Amino acid sequence: MTEQQPEMVKDESETGRRASVTYERSPRGTMRGRPVIIAIMPDIPRAVLATGVEHAMAMGSKIVFAHVATDRVPNPSDPDQSHPLDPTAERISNATARSSIQGSLDAFMANYPETEWELVYLSGLPDQQLAHLAHDIGAGCFVLGTRRPGFRAGLQEWLDGSVAVQLGRRQLRPVIIVPLRGEDWDQPLCQ
C-alpha cells in the first residue's frame, strides 16, 4: 500500500465480530512534507504560532495559517466570497481584517525566512472549514491553542463546542493542542 492509497478498515464491535460499516482510514501515514494547518485568530497568542512553526520546520512542511471568520457565511456559488451573518451589525470589513492578520503574520514570520507559508481566510463554522481545507490541501496535522481563560470563554466554548474536539471527531488528522496560560494571552498576534 502506498501513501496515496487510503487503507480500508472495518470497525469491530465489543463482541469481537466485525461490523458491516467500513470507512476510509485516510490520510494517515507520514506527515513529513505535508502542510501543517495552524488555526489562527487576531488575538491568538504567539506561543501557538511559534509551536506550529517549529513543528512544521521539523517536518519540512509548508505552513498554512487558517483564519475562519465565524461572523460570516460562505457564498455557495462563489467560494471566494462570503456574507456577514448580520448585515446591519457594524463590524470590521473582510478586507481590513485580512490585511491586519496578513501584516502581523508577515512581521512574525520575518523571524523564519526559510519557511514557506501562506494565509487562508475562510468563513463559516471553524471545524467544518478547517476539515475541508485539510482535505483539499492534503494537510498532515492541525495546530490549535487552548481557549482563553475565564468564564466568558468557557461559556462560549460550552455553547459552540471545542474546535479541537470537533476536528478530532470529523476527520482523522492529528490535532496538536498547544496549552496556554493566562499570561500567554498578553502577547497576541495582532496588537
N, C-alpha and C positions, 0 to 999 in steps of 0.2 A: 504494500500500500504506500503510495506517495503522499507527500504533504498536501497535494492538490485534491486528493480523493478523500471525502469525509468517510469516517468509519460509521457503519450502521450498527447500532447497539439495541439489544432487546432489554426492556425493563423486566426485572424479576420481582415477583410478589413475595410477601413474607413467608409463604408456604414453600418457596423454592421452585415453584412452577414458573415457567416463562409466561409473561403476559403477552397479549396479542399486539400491543402498541409498539411501534418502532419509531425512533426519532433520529435525526441526523446529529451525530456527535462531531460537530464542526464548530469552530476551526482550530481545535486543539492541535498541538504539535509544537514545533519550535517557535519561539517568539522572536528569535534573532532576526533583525532586519525588517520586521513588520511594524507598521506605525503604532505609536503609543498615543492614545487619546487622553489629554488632560482636560477635565471638565473645569471650566473657569466661570467666574462672575466678577464684576468690577471690584468687589471688596474681598476677594479671595486672598488669604494670607500668602505671602511669598514663600513660606515653608512648603506649601503644596507644590508650587511651581518648581522650586529647587529639587524636591524629591523626584518629581516626574521627569525633569530634565536629566538628573543623574541616572535614573533608571533607563531612560531612552538611550543615553550615551553608552551605558554599559552593554546594552543590547545592540548597539549600532543601528538604532532605529530613527526614523523621522518622527518629529513631534507634531501632533495635530491638536492645537488648542481649540476647544469647542465651547462656545458660549451659547446657551439656549435662553432666548428671551421668553419668559413664561407669561408675560403680559401681552403676547402677540400670538396669532394663529397663522399657520402656513396657508398659502393660497394653493388649493389643489390643482388649479390649471397652470400655475407658474411657480415652481418650487423656489425660485429666487426671490419671490415676493411674499410679504406677509402683511397682515392687517391687525391693528390693535383690537384687543378684546372689548375695550370700552372706548369707542371713538371720541367720546366727549371728555374723557379724562385728559388732563394736561400731563404729558409725560415727555421724557427726553426722546427726540426723534431717533429713528433706527440708525440713520447715518451718523448722528452725533455720538451715540453710544458705541457704535462700531469703531469710529475713528479714535475715541478715547481709549478703548481697550487696545486697539492696534498700536497706538503711540506708547502706551505703558508696556506692552509686550516688547516693542522694539527696544525700549530702554533696558528692560530686564534681560533680554536675550543678547544684548551687546556684550555681556559677560561670557557668552558661549558662542563665539563667532563661527566655530567649526560645525555647529549643529544646524541641521536642516529643519525648518519648522514652517507652519502656516496657521492662520486663524480661520476657523469656520464659524460663521454666525448662523444659528438656527433659531427656529421659533416653534413653540408648542410645549408638549409635555417632555421634560428633560429625559426621563428614562427611555421613552419611545424614540425620541430624536437621536439620542446617543447610540442606541442599539442599531438604528437604521444606518447611521454614519459608519459605525464599526463594520457592519456587514458590507456596505458599499466600498470601503477602502481596504478591507481585509485586515483590520487592526489586530494587534496581538493582545492588548490589555487596556484597561482604563485606570486612570489615577484620579482619585477624588479626595477631598478633605472632609473631616467630620463637620457637623453643623456648628454654628455659632453657639456659645454657651448662653444659658438664660431661659427664662420661662417662655418668652415670646417665640424664640426659635424652636424650643421644644414643642410648643403648641402647633406651630406651623408645620413641623415635621410630622407630628401626630395626625394632623388633618390631611396633609398632602402625601405622606409616606416618605420613606427614605429612598433617595435616588439610588444609592448603592445597593440596598436590598432589592429594589425593583429590577435593577440591572442583573443582579445575581439570579433572579427568577426568570427573566425574559430571554437570556442568551447564555452562552457557555464560555465566554472570555473571562479571564481572571479580572477581578476588581480589586485594585490596591487602594486601601483606605489609609490616608495619612492622618494620624492622630494629632489633634491640635489642642493647645492650651489657651486659656483666656488671653494671655499676653501676645500670642501669635496673631491675633486679630488686630493688633495695633500697627501692623506692617502690611497694609493691603496693597494689592496690585495697583489700582487707580487711586491716587491721593488727591 
